[in-house]
Amino acid sequence: MLHKTRGIVLHTTDYSETSIVAKIYTELFGLQSYIVNSVRKKNAKIKSNVFQPFTLVDLVVYHKERGGLQRVAEAKPNPALRNIPFDIRKSSMTLFLDEVLYKSIREEECNTSLFEFIFHAVQLLDLQNPPNADFHLLFLLQYSKYLGFFPIADYDSTKCVFNLQEGHFQSDLPSHPFYIPAHASLYFFQLLQALPDFNAKLSIPVEIKRQLIESILEYFELHLTGFKGIKSHRVLEQVWGD
């Protein structure tokens, strides 16, 4: 049976000389793998550039309840991204966020609230001019809410160390190495306070920002089974610099 659904492209792999398999997070069916035939042929009905990471698409798909590879009948960008593909700051940020999503989303079922969050976040980043240098940090923390491990924002002058393992602030250093030290925890708390405003600009020092990216990824690793091996934030750091 054919279904119409919106989707967010996360990843593609070659299937044959002319076909691909696209991992797409869909509004109706959650994360699905779709084979798209003949996209690299000269006169292809569906062009391969439709399946660039973080492209927002309208799809007509065949869906089998028993899972496995599904098939795409029609696909078109909607809305078309006007700035992300042509702005190296935005494209490096979406490369990083796309890798995080690809390695963390497991759901093969509808989750409307998560879909809407990601869909509108991509649109917002595309429209931001200039892009917010803290967008990716705000995105990751807001995303953790949908995954079920949003940090407890209980920072104060007596609790200024964030325990990554327990997900809250505390006064003393924990007995394990998974924590954000006091000098960086203040900025971490400021990020939490700013949400859900993705336009918030917090003037976080570059070295602190690098530390926070590593800490937030470590936080995901501690709370999300199988999440590891994120590397694209290195590219992001090089592009944004100081």
N, C-alpha and C positions, 0 to 999 in steps of 0.2 A: 504494500500500500504506500502511496505517495503522501508525504507530509511537508508542510511549509514550516520552517523554523529559522530563527536568527541564530547566528553562531559567531564565535571568536576563534580565529585560527591560532593554534599554538605551535604546531610542528609539522614538517613534511619530510617524507623519505621517498626515495625512488622505488618504484615497483617494477618498472620495465623501462625500455628505452623512451617510451612516450607517456607513461602513466605514473602517478604518484599515489602514496597513501598519506592522507592528511588527518592529523589529530585535531579535532575541532570540539570546543566546549559549546554545546548547544543549549538553547533555551528549553526545548522540550525533552531532550533525552540525556542531558548531562554530557560527559566526555564520551566521544565516539570516534572510531577510526573509519575513515571513508576512503574507498578506492575511487580515484578520479581518472577516468580513461582518456588517453589521447590529448592531454593538456599541452604537450610539447610539440604537437604537430602544427604545421604552418597555418592551417585553416581551422584550428581547434575551436569548438563551440565555446568551451570554457578556457580562458587563458590562465597560464601558470601563475601570473603575478597576483591573481585573486587570492592565492594561498600563501602570501607572505605573512610571517608571524605578526600577530596582533591586528590583522585585518578583520574588520567587522563585516559580516556577510549575511545576505539573505539566501537561504538554501531551499531547494526542493529535493528531498531525499527519500530513498527507499529505506524502510526500517523493519528489521527482523527482531522480534522480541527475544529470540534465543541468542542474540549477540553476535560476535565475530565481526568481520569486515562488512560495513554497510556500503551503499552506493549513492553517489550524488548524481541527480538528474540535471539540476540547474544551480548556478552559484553566481552571485554578483555582489560587489562591495556596496554596503549601505549602512550608514553614510560613508562615502569615500573619505579617506583620511587626506587632508589637504597639506599638512605640515610635517607630520611625523616622518614620512619616508624621505624628506628632503632636508631635515634639520638634524645634524649629527648628534646634537645634545639630546634631542628627543628620541632618536632612533637607538642610541646607545642605552638610554634608560629603558626603552621598551624591550630591547634585546635581553637585558638583565631581568626585568619583571616577567617576560615571557618564559625564560628558563625556570624561574621560581614556580610559576603556575604549572608548567609542563611537568615538573618533578614533584608537585604537591597535590594536584587535583586527581582524585581517584574515582569520583562519583560517576556511575553510569545510570544516573536517574536525574529527574528534574530538580533543580534547586534555584527557584526563581530569584530569591534575594541575592544569592551569590552571583548569578549571571548578571543581574541588573547592576550590581556594584562594579563588576569588572567592565561591563559594556560602557557605563557612563564615565568611569575613570579614564578609559582610553579616549573617549570623546573630549573630556576635559583637558587632558594633556595635549591633545591635538590643537585645542583652541588657545591654550595658554601662550601668551606672548609678552615677555620672554617666558620660557618654561621655568617653573619653580625648581630650584636646585635641590630642594628637600622632598620633592614629590615622591620619589621612590621609597624613602623612609616612611613617610606618612601612609603610602599605599600598603607597605608590608605590615605595619601595625594594625591598620584597619582590616586588612585581609585576615589577620590572626583571629579577629573576632568571629569571622565566619567559620573558621576552622576549630573554634572552641577553646582557644587558649590565650585570649586577650589579656595583657598584663594588668594587674591590679595597680591603679594609680594612687598609691597611698604614701607618696613621698612627703617628707617634711624635714625640718632641720635635724631631727634625731634619727630619721630613717633615710639615709642618703646613699645606700648601696643597693643596687638591684640584683636580686638573686634570680638568675636565669632558670635555674632548675625548679624553683618554687613559684616563680612568676609574680613576685612582689618585692617591695622595698623593705630593707631592714637596717638596723643600726650597726651591726658588726659584720665582719667578713665571714662568709660561710666556710665550712670545713672542706669545700670542694673548689675547683678553679673556675666554676661557671658563674661568673658574676660581672656586672658592670661597676667599676670603681666610682667613688664619689664624684670625682671631677667630671666624669662623663654622664653619670646618672641624672644630674640636673637637666642636661640637654635632652636626655631620653624622656624625662618627665614632661618637659616642655612640648615634645612631640605628641605625647599622649594627651596633654591638655588641648592642643591645637585641633585634634580630630573632632569632627570629620571634615574640617576645612582644608582642602588640598591646595589652597592658595596661600596658606600661612607661610610666612618667611621668617625664619628663626635665627638667621645669622650664626649658624653653627660653625666653629672653626674647622678647617679642612681635616686636620689630624683627628679631631674628635669625631667628625663625620665618618671617616674611614674606620675608626674603632667601632662606631655604632653599627655600621653595615655588617662588620664581622660578628658583632655580638648578636644582632637580630637574626642573622643566618644561623648562628649557633643555637639561639633560642628555638628556631624552627626545628633544627636537628634534634634537640632534646625532647620536643613535644610532638613530633610528627614522624612516625615510623617510616623508615626508608628514604627520608629526605636527606640528601647529601650531595656533595660534588659540584656545588655551584661555583662557576668560574668567571662568568661574564661580568661580574662587578669590577674585575680588574680593568676591563676595557672602559667601563663607565668612569672609573676614577681617573684614568688617563685623559679621557675626553674633557671632563669637567675641570680637572686640575684644581687650581686654587684661585 
